[in-house]
Amino acid sequence: MELTITQLIKIIVGVLVFVVVIAGVYYFFRNYVSDFFENVIPSNTTNLILGLLK
């Protein structure tokens, strides 16, 4: 199986599009996801563990 120039260009463009989409999703959701997990996980994990054991 030989790779022609057009096939290589299509592969490179596909990889670049994939990287741009992943980077866009990361930059779009980074503030929302970090705020969500900061509010879900308490700063004092001992109280969380003791609360689960009750």
NORVENUR-V353972 format. One line per field, one symbol per residue. phi: phi as a letter, one per 40 degrees, with the letter a starting at -180 (. if undefined). A space follows every 50 residues. Layout:
phi=???
This chain:
phi=.bcccccccccccccccccccccccccccccccccccccccccbcccccc cccc
